[in-house]
């Protein structure tokens, strides 16, 4: 499954895209976070009304594609206390590039079974989406980074044993609980160069180009 995309129209040689009117009711203390988050997605504030002493209603007009992946961010920004509604509001000129995701991906460059040692090293770079003992393959996304850059990791890597290692040096490594995504969460998470693999037993996010070297060459050509 590929990332969702908006259907555009070309009129007189110019690209038009679908727009949405977005109505948000939110506690006043989270108003700034919502306005910042939607502003980065090309939203234009049209109206703002106070709802009593503690809440505010915000009305935006924005591209439909700007809402892809926003609901989870909205829940986080409003601590689950916000209400968001949207309705189609015609077409308008293409608003330009929108970055729907601020995080990068942790990408496996080996095929095999994930192990605690490899995951422990990988979690130093970001947040894991898988635990130990899971099947992984080259190009599979196993987590995300806070920097916005993709990082290739080897979660199948095991610790090399030596005869001189002291017995106390092999203490159990502690892993942070993984972040599991639902089907909707996976679709919102997808970057433009990623796909979602759906099976009866699992959801796996992967790069469109699995091979690391081929992916780097394609990225260089697009720059």
C-alpha positions as CSV (number, residue, x, y, z in Angstrom):
1,X,0.0,0.0,0.0
2,X,1.4,3.4,-1.0
3,X,1.1,6.6,1.0
4,X,-2.3,8.4,0.4
5,X,-2.2,11.3,-2.1
6,X,-4.7,14.0,-3.1
7,X,-6.2,14.0,-6.6
8,X,-5.2,17.2,-8.4
9,X,-6.6,18.9,-11.5
10,X,-4.8,20.8,-14.3
11,X,-6.8,23.9,-15.4
12,X,-5.2,26.2,-18.0
13,X,-1.8,24.7,-17.4
14,X,-2.0,25.3,-13.6
15,X,-2.3,22.6,-11.0
16,X,-5.2,22.8,-8.6
17,X,-5.6,20.7,-5.4
18,X,-8.6,19.9,-3.1
19,X,-9.0,22.1,-0.1
20,X,-10.6,21.5,3.3
21,X,-12.3,23.7,5.9
22,X,-11.1,22.5,9.3
23,X,-12.9,23.4,12.5
24,X,-11.1,22.8,15.7
25,X,-12.3,23.2,19.3
26,X,-9.4,23.1,21.8
27,X,-8.4,24.3,25.3
28,X,-6.7,27.7,25.1
29,X,-3.4,26.4,26.5
30,X,-3.0,24.2,23.4
31,X,-4.0,26.8,20.8
32,X,-0.4,27.8,20.0
33,X,0.7,24.2,19.3
34,X,-2.3,23.6,17.0
35,X,-1.7,26.8,15.1
36,X,2.0,26.0,14.7
37,X,1.4,22.5,13.6
38,X,-1.2,23.4,10.9
39,X,0.7,26.5,9.8
40,X,3.5,24.1,8.8
41,X,0.9,22.3,6.7
42,X,-0.1,25.4,4.7
43,X,-3.2,26.1,6.7
44,X,-4.6,29.6,6.8
45,X,-6.5,30.8,9.9
46,X,-9.9,32.3,8.9
47,X,-11.7,32.7,12.2
48,X,-11.1,32.4,15.9
49,X,-13.8,32.5,18.6
50,X,-13.7,32.1,22.3
51,X,-15.8,29.2,23.8
52,X,-16.2,30.3,27.4
53,X,-13.1,31.0,29.5
54,X,-11.1,27.9,28.7
55,X,-11.6,26.8,25.1
56,X,-11.3,28.4,21.7
57,X,-12.7,27.5,18.2
58,X,-10.3,27.8,15.3
59,X,-11.4,27.7,11.6
60,X,-8.7,27.0,9.0
61,X,-8.6,26.5,5.2
62,X,-5.9,24.2,4.0
63,X,-4.9,21.6,1.4
64,X,-6.4,18.2,1.9
65,X,-3.0,16.6,1.7
66,X,-1.9,18.7,4.7
67,X,-4.1,16.6,6.9
68,X,-2.4,13.3,6.1
69,X,-0.8,12.1,9.2
70,X,-2.0,15.0,11.3
71,X,-4.6,13.3,13.6
72,X,-2.0,11.6,15.8
73,X,0.0,14.8,16.1
74,X,-3.3,16.6,17.0
75,X,-4.0,14.1,19.8
76,X,-0.5,14.6,21.1
77,X,-0.6,18.4,20.9
78,X,-4.0,18.7,22.6
79,X,-3.4,15.8,25.1
80,X,-6.6,14.2,23.7
81,X,-8.8,17.2,24.7
82,X,-9.2,18.7,21.2
83,X,-12.0,18.1,18.7
84,X,-11.4,18.4,14.9
85,X,-13.8,18.3,12.0
86,X,-13.3,18.8,8.3
87,X,-15.3,19.3,5.1
88,X,-14.4,19.6,1.5
89,X,-14.0,23.2,0.4
90,X,-13.4,23.2,-3.4
91,X,-10.2,23.4,-5.3
92,X,-7.4,26.0,-5.2
93,X,-3.9,26.5,-6.7
94,X,-1.2,24.0,-5.5
95,X,0.1,25.4,-2.2
96,X,3.6,24.0,-2.6
97,X,5.6,21.3,-0.8
98,X,4.2,20.1,2.6
99,X,6.2,18.0,5.0
100,X,3.7,15.8,6.8
101,X,6.3,14.0,8.9
102,X,9.1,15.5,11.0
103,X,10.7,12.1,11.8
104,X,13.1,10.0,9.8
105,X,13.2,6.2,9.6
106,X,15.3,3.5,11.1
107,X,15.9,1.1,8.2
108,X,17.3,-2.4,8.5
109,X,20.2,-3.2,6.1
110,X,20.2,-6.9,7.0
111,X,17.8,-9.8,6.6
112,X,17.2,-12.2,9.5
113,X,15.7,-12.2,13.0
114,X,16.0,-9.2,15.2
115,X,18.0,-9.7,18.4
116,X,18.2,-7.8,21.6
117,X,21.8,-6.7,21.1
118,X,21.1,-5.2,17.7
119,X,17.9,-3.6,18.9
120,X,19.7,-2.1,21.9
121,X,22.2,-0.4,19.6
122,X,19.4,0.8,17.3
123,X,17.3,2.3,20.1
124,X,20.1,4.7,20.7
125,X,19.3,6.3,17.4
126,X,15.5,6.5,17.7
127,X,12.2,4.8,18.7
128,X,11.7,1.1,17.8
129,X,8.6,-0.3,16.1
130,X,9.6,-4.0,16.5
131,X,10.9,-6.2,19.4
132,X,13.4,-9.1,19.5
133,X,12.7,-12.3,17.6
134,X,10.9,-10.7,14.7
135,X,11.6,-11.4,11.0
136,X,13.2,-8.4,9.3
137,X,14.6,-7.9,5.8
138,X,16.8,-5.3,4.1
139,X,14.9,-2.1,3.5
140,X,12.3,-2.7,6.2
141,X,11.5,0.2,8.5
142,X,12.0,-0.9,12.1
143,X,11.7,2.5,13.9
144,X,11.9,6.2,13.5
145,X,14.4,8.9,14.4
146,X,13.7,12.4,15.9
147,X,16.2,14.1,13.5
148,X,14.2,13.7,10.2
149,X,17.0,11.8,8.6
150,X,16.9,8.1,7.7
151,X,19.4,5.9,9.5
152,X,20.4,2.4,8.4
153,X,20.9,-0.1,11.3
154,X,21.6,-3.8,11.8
155,X,19.1,-5.2,14.3
156,X,20.3,-8.8,13.5
157,X,23.8,-8.1,14.9
158,X,24.8,-10.3,17.8
159,X,27.5,-9.6,20.4
160,X,30.8,-11.3,19.6
161,X,31.9,-13.5,22.5
162,X,35.5,-13.9,23.7
163,X,37.1,-16.2,26.2
164,X,38.4,-13.2,28.1
165,X,35.1,-11.5,28.8
166,X,34.2,-11.4,32.5
167,X,31.0,-13.1,33.4
168,X,29.5,-9.9,34.8
169,X,29.9,-8.1,31.5
170,X,27.0,-9.9,29.8
171,X,24.3,-8.4,31.9
172,X,20.9,-8.3,30.3
173,X,20.4,-5.4,28.0
174,X,17.2,-3.4,28.6
175,X,15.0,-2.4,25.7
176,X,12.6,0.5,25.8
177,X,9.0,-0.8,25.1
178,X,8.3,-0.6,21.3
179,X,5.8,1.7,19.7
180,X,3.2,-0.4,17.9
181,X,1.2,1.3,15.1
182,X,-2.3,0.4,14.0
183,X,-3.2,0.2,10.3
184,X,-4.4,3.8,10.3
185,X,-1.2,4.8,12.2
186,X,1.0,3.0,9.6
187,X,-0.7,4.8,6.7
188,X,-0.3,8.2,8.5
189,X,3.4,7.3,9.2
190,X,4.4,6.5,5.6
191,X,7.0,8.8,4.0
192,X,6.7,9.4,0.2
193,X,9.4,6.7,-0.5
194,X,7.8,4.1,1.7
195,X,5.2,1.3,1.3
196,X,3.0,-0.6,3.8
197,X,3.0,-4.4,3.6
198,X,-0.3,-5.8,5.0
199,X,-0.6,-9.5,5.9
200,X,-3.1,-11.3,8.1
201,X,-0.6,-11.5,10.9
202,X,1.5,-8.3,10.6
203,X,1.9,-4.8,9.3
204,X,5.4,-3.9,7.9
205,X,6.6,-0.6,6.6
206,X,9.3,-0.8,4.0
207,X,11.2,1.4,1.6
208,X,10.1,1.3,-2.0
209,X,13.7,0.6,-3.0
210,X,14.9,-2.2,-0.6
211,X,18.6,-2.2,-1.5
212,X,20.6,0.3,0.5
213,X,23.1,1.2,-2.4
214,X,20.3,1.5,-5.0
215,X,18.3,3.7,-2.5
216,X,21.3,6.0,-2.0
217,X,21.8,6.3,-5.8
218,X,18.1,7.2,-6.3
219,X,18.3,9.8,-3.6
220,X,21.4,11.4,-5.1
221,X,19.6,11.7,-8.5
222,X,16.6,13.4,-6.9
223,X,18.7,16.1,-5.2
